[in-house]
Amino acid sequence: MTKVIEVPFSLDDQSFEQIFEALAPLPPDEKILIDARRTRWASPYGLTALLTLAQTRLQKPTLAIPELDDTATYWARTQFFHFAADLYEINGKIPRARSTEDLDVLLPLTPVAKTEDIHGVVDKIQNKAQAMLIGTLHLEPSATMRFTMALSEICQNVIEHAGRGGWVAVHSYRWQKRLGRRVVVIAVCDAGIGFRQSLESAHGPRATDRWDDGMALEETVMRGASRYRDPGRGQGLAGVRKFIHDWTGKFSVRSGTARIAIVPEWDSDVPMREDLPFFPGAQVQITVPERIVP
Amino acid sequence: MINRIDVSSVLRTTVSSLYSNLVTRPTGAAVRLGIEHQLDEIGDRALAILDFSHVRLLDFSCADEIVAKLLLQYVSLDMQRREVYFLFYGMSESHMDAIETVLQRHSLALVTQLADGNPCLLGVIDDDQRRIWETMRQLGSADPSEVAVSAGISADHAERALQDLWRRRLVIREENGYVALCGPPSGVRADALAATDHSSSKMS
């Protein structure tokens, strides 16, 4: 029997928790149908996480694509169906993918599995990021390089720690509901071993009553711990944190059963959520808001 | 010997001719090996000008692999390979962000030549050492007693501070004293030192 999991109307990092919740109790070999027919919008996090979800299933899941033509066409333009076609049995007619040049897609869905992929991502995004960050978000010119550095470091985490490839996407949109301003959002998701297991692979489980996904995230994201003994490791996420602070941006990492976030004043999220439904790997999101020009 | 090493050129020859960004650890490690290979060819005593002018992006991982690990090999007391001094050139604000972060992590310092030709210290260095380094920069070359007079400190103090700065390869030690690590001699800018990569000239 196929288990149906309904995709929320608006799919982002918050609403994706409904999917994780529905998925968590299911054995990996149970057939599932991801029903996105009524979905109207998806953030880059939503799209990258949908791809990684399929990677966790032993039996190829089915995806019912959005009924609304605008939504399905947008997903096609982000290259979602290009990768989903290999991971899902697609239910519905996939619109023809057109160029993303006219869209605020700074980086369409792109696989991250090897070092060369990161060079490709960085090369691809630089010019578009410059136009978006300076021209539209009114950030200072140096923001482009720092933004790209952050993107590079987050992608490297997948290659160095996940043990399997993931996906990255960078989109810009107006975040009316929560912020009333335009944002650029980076999402990098994988279904690999996650932060806790990565640390344990070198150091073993910590000798403490509270060694769990939440603590592993605190150690790595906030304190720069790494499974490598090289003291130079762990600087990437520290650098990302610094830039996020400078831009009053938001940075969140979900791994296993926990989610840690650096929350700016404009958002009401909590810094740490624990006891979430388990999902393997790491799901990272960076949100950079438009700067209000006085 | 003074050698200019175009880091972007090393990237293209050691990793890929298509790349212009220094990102990822494997890329940084390959570039560092390429630089070390060039250093192996220039003798036991040299000033290497690492030119970042044509590098677009340098991320933290690459900065750690190239800058920090290169410096660690040449400023560590336990494993000094040769007497090699580094002058960093052509660094943008974002390069400096990444480099400053890794220098802090490893308690390292370096000298960079800014676009206006002036040298600047980056990284971890205490106020006393910075003051002596600034004095040396103004004097150009001097023995410890001259530095002591200029800085208003004792000769012993100046000697110890200069020794520390030399150990960290932030000043050059000569037979008769010390020389500021301020770029090529006679006020020549690092980018004017050579039209081609890996060029060399006499150090002193």
Interface residues (C-beta under 8 A of the other chain):
Chain A: T115 I118 H119 V122 D123 Q126 S142 M145 R146 T148 M149 S152 E153 Q156 I159 E160 P231 G232 R233 Q235 G236 A238 G239 K242
Chain B: S16 L18 Y19 S20 N21 V23 T24 R25 P26 T27 R56 L57 L58 D59 F60 S61 D64 E65 A68 K69 S92 E93 S94 D97 A98 T101 V102 R105 H106
